Amino acid sequence: MARFIPAFATCLVFTSLVWGAEAQGPPGSAPPLKFVTFNLFHGGVFSGLGGDAKDPDGRLEMAAGELRRLGVDVVGVQEASTGRGRGSVAARLAAQLGFHHVYAPASSRFFGNNGVDRVIAFLLNFTEGPAILSRFPITGWEIHDLPRCNRLMDSRVLLAATLQTPWGPLRVFSTHTRGDPCQTRRVAELVRNGRGPSPSVLLGDLNAAEGSAAIAALTEDAGFVDAYRTANPTLPGPTVWQRIEEPTPTVMRRVDYVFLAPGTGFAGKVLSSRVILDAPRQVGDGKVLWPSDHYGVLAELEVFPPAPNQ
C-alpha cells in the first residue's frame, strides 16, 4: 500500500499535466472563431413604464435558436435592456446559450452621478447598453465612456472584455455609437491601446454608413478590417431598419459591423461573413415576429495562428 500511494500520485500528476496541455491546445492549433454583432430590440426608453417591450421572450427565443444553430463563439449585443419585468435581456440570452456575459448600462449614465442616474433608471424601469456574451470565460472587463460630441444627454460607452480561450487571451469590444467620428475615433484609440500579439475584435452598431467619416476613422485611419466588406466586396448587406410589423424586409442601410483589429504579432484573417437573424416567424392572424429591428452580422475569423499545415 505504501508503494501504491506514490505511484498513484505520480499518475495523477501526469494526467493533470496532459489534461492541462490539451486544455491550452498545442501551439498553432487554434480553429477559426465565429463572432456576431446584434442590436436587440427593446421597445423604447419608456417601454419599462408601459410594460410593452414587444414580446422580448419570443425574440430572445428566435435569436438564441439561430445562434446555437450557427455554433457562434462570441456575441456583441447593443441596446441590451433591463427592467423589473423583463429582467436582464443580455443575461437571459447568455443563459439560453450557456455563455458567460458582461453588461454595460449606457442609458443610466446621463449625469455621471451614480445616485441620480440610479433613481432615473429605477423610475423608468429601464436601462440599455452593450454586452458581450462568450462561450469562453471572461476574466476581466472595463467600461469606457465615449465623448458626447455636443449631445449632453446622449451617453454612449465602449465595453471591453478579455476572454480566456484555450489558445490564449482574446480582447473583444462592443459598442453603440451615434455615428459621429468623434466617438469612433475614441473607440479606435481605446481598441489600439489594448492591442496585444493577437488581433482584437470590435462588434457594434455604429449608426454610420460605409464610406462615412465615422467608419473611415476605424478603417482608413486605424487600419481595422471590415469583415463583411472583406468577405463580400459587392454585396450591400443592409442591416437596418426592419419595421417589426411588416412581413417583408425593409432594411436599407448597413450600420452593424464586425471589425478585426490586427495584433502586434498576428494580423488575423477574415474567412467569411454574412447577414443573419434576417427572417421573421409567423405568429398567427397574419402577424410576424422579427428577431429585432436590426439584422445581425456573423464573421468567421482567424484570431490565433492556425496550425502550420493549414
Residue pairs with C-beta under 8 A, 6 or more apart in sequence:
23 166
24 166
24 167
25 166
25 167
28 304
28 305
28 306
28 307
28 308
29 167
29 306
29 307
30 165
30 166
30 167
30 302
30 303
30 304
30 305
30 306
31 306
32 271
32 300
32 301
32 302
32 303
32 306
33 73
33 74
33 165
33 300
33 301
33 303
34 70
34 71
34 72
34 73
34 74
34 298
34 299
34 300
34 301
35 72
35 73
35 74
35 75
35 76
35 172
35 201
35 203
35 227
35 258
35 298
35 299
35 300
35 301
36 67
36 70
36 72
36 74
36 75
36 76
36 203
36 258
36 276
36 296
36 297
36 298
36 299
37 75
37 76
37 77
37 78
37 174
37 203
37 204
37 205
37 256
37 257
37 258
37 296
37 297
38 63
38 75
38 76
38 77
38 78
38 256
38 277
38 291
38 292
38 294
38 296
38 297
39 77
39 78
39 79
39 176
39 205
39 240
39 256
39 292
39 293
39 294
40 59
40 63
40 77
40 78
40 79
40 80
40 81
40 89
40 90
40 93
40 292
41 54
41 56
41 59
41 79
41 244
41 290
41 291
41 292
41 293
41 294
42 53
42 56
42 79
42 80
42 81
42 89
42 126
42 128
43 52
43 53
43 54
43 56
43 81
45 107
45 124
45 126
45 128
46 124
46 126
47 53
47 54
47 81
47 83
47 126
48 81
48 83
48 84
48 85
48 86
48 124
48 125
48 126
49 124
49 125
49 126
51 85
53 81
53 83
53 85
53 86
54 244
55 289
56 81
56 86
56 89
58 281
58 283
58 289
59 289
59 290
59 291
59 292
60 89
60 92
60 93
60 96
61 96
62 277
62 281
62 289
62 291
63 93
63 277
63 291
63 292
63 296
64 93
64 96
64 97
66 276
66 277
66 291
67 75
67 97
68 97
70 276
70 298
72 97
72 298
73 134
73 135
73 136
74 132
74 133
74 134
74 135
74 136
74 163
74 172
74 201
74 203
75 93
75 97
75 99
75 132
75 133
75 134
75 203
76 130
76 131
76 132
76 133
76 172
76 173
76 174
76 201
76 203
76 204
77 90
77 93
77 130
77 131
77 132
77 133
77 174
78 129
78 130
78 174
78 175
78 176
78 204
78 205
79 128
79 129
79 130
79 176
79 205
80 88
80 89
80 90
80 93
80 103
80 128
80 129
80 130
80 131
81 89
81 126
81 127
81 128
82 88
82 89
82 103
82 105
82 126
82 127
82 128
83 125
83 126
83 127
84 125
85 125
88 103
90 101
90 103
90 131
90 133
91 101
91 103
93 101
93 133
94 100
94 101
94 131
94 133
97 133
97 135
98 135
99 133
99 134
99 135
100 133
100 134
100 135
100 136
100 137
100 138
101 131
101 132
101 133
101 134
101 138
102 131
102 132
102 138
102 141
102 159
102 161
103 129
103 130
103 131
103 159
104 129
104 130
104 131
104 141
104 143
104 157
104 159
104 174
105 121
105 127
105 128
105 129
106 127
106 128
106 129
106 130
106 155
106 156
106 157
106 176
107 121
107 126
107 127
107 128
107 129
107 155
108 117
108 118
108 120
108 121
108 127
108 129
109 117
109 145
109 155
109 157
110 116
110 117
110 120
110 153
110 155
111 117
112 145
121 127
129 157
129 159
129 176
130 157
130 158
130 159
130 174
130 175
130 176
130 204
131 159
131 174
132 138
132 141
132 159
132 161
132 172
132 173
132 174
132 203
134 161
134 163
134 172
136 163
136 164
136 165
136 170
137 163
137 164
138 161
138 162
138 163
138 164
139 162
139 163
139 164
139 169
140 161
140 162
141 159
141 160
141 161
141 162
142 159
142 160
143 157
143 158
143 159
143 160
144 157
144 158
144 159
144 160
144 186
144 190
145 155
145 156
145 157
146 156
146 157
146 158
146 175
146 177
146 183
146 186
146 187
147 182
147 183
147 186
148 154
148 155
148 156
149 178
149 180
149 182
149 183
151 178
154 178
156 175
156 176
156 177
156 178
156 183
157 175
158 173
158 174
158 175
158 186
158 187
158 190
159 173
159 174
159 175
160 171
160 172
160 173
160 190
160 191
160 194
161 171
161 172
161 173
161 174
162 169
162 170
162 171
163 169
163 170
163 171
163 172
165 304
167 304
168 198
168 304
169 196
169 198
170 198
170 200
170 201
170 303
170 304
171 191
171 194
171 195
171 196
171 198
171 200
171 201
172 200
172 201
172 202
172 203
173 187
173 190
173 191
173 200
173 201
173 202
173 203
173 204
174 202
174 203
174 204
175 187
175 202
175 203
175 204
175 205
175 206
176 204
176 205
176 206
176 207
177 183
177 184
177 187
177 204
177 205
177 206
177 207
177 208
177 214
178 207
179 206
179 207
179 208
179 212
179 214
179 255
180 214
181 212
181 213
181 214
181 216
181 217
183 214
184 206
184 208
184 214
184 215
184 217
184 218
185 217
185 221
187 202
187 204
187 218
188 217
188 218
188 221
188 222
188 224
191 200
191 202
191 222
191 224
191 261
192 222
192 261
194 200
195 261
195 263
195 264
196 263
196 264
197 263
197 264
197 265
197 266
198 263
198 265
198 266
198 268
198 303
198 304
199 260
199 261
199 262
199 263
199 266
199 267
199 268
199 301
199 303
200 260
200 261
200 263
201 258
201 259
201 260
201 261
201 301
201 303
202 218
202 224
202 257
202 258
202 259
202 261
203 257
203 258
203 259
204 256
204 257
204 259
205 240
205 255
205 256
205 294
206 214
206 215
206 255
206 256
206 257
207 214
207 255
208 214
208 215
208 255
209 215
209 253
209 254
209 255
210 226
210 229
210 254
215 226
215 257
218 224
218 226
218 259
219 225
219 226
219 259
222 261
223 261
223 262
224 259
224 260
224 261
225 259
225 260
225 261
225 262
225 268
225 270
226 257
226 258
226 259
227 257
227 258
227 259
227 260
227 270
227 273
227 297
227 299
227 301
228 237
228 254
228 257
228 258
228 273
228 274
228 275
228 297
228 299
229 237
230 270
230 273
231 270
231 271
231 272
231 273
231 274
231 299
232 273
232 274
236 254
237 254
237 275
237 297
238 251
238 252
238 253
238 254
238 275
238 295
239 251
239 253
239 254
239 255
239 256
239 275
239 294
239 295
239 296
239 297
240 251
240 252
240 253
240 254
240 255
240 256
240 293
240 294
240 295
241 250
241 251
241 252
241 253
241 293
241 294
242 249
242 250
242 251
242 290
242 292
242 293
242 294
242 295
243 250
243 293
244 289
244 290
244 292
244 293
245 287
245 288
246 288
247 280
247 286
247 288
249 278
251 278
251 295
255 294
256 294
256 295
256 296
256 297
257 297
258 273
258 297
258 298
258 299
258 301
260 268
260 269
260 270
260 299
260 301
260 303
262 268
266 303
266 304
266 305
268 301
268 302
268 303
269 301
269 302
270 299
270 300
270 301
271 300
271 301
271 302
272 299
272 300
273 297
273 298
273 299
273 300
274 297
274 298
275 295
275 296
275 297
275 298
276 295
276 296
276 297
276 298
277 291
277 292
277 295
277 296
278 295
278 296
280 288
280 289
280 290
281 288
281 289
282 288
283 289
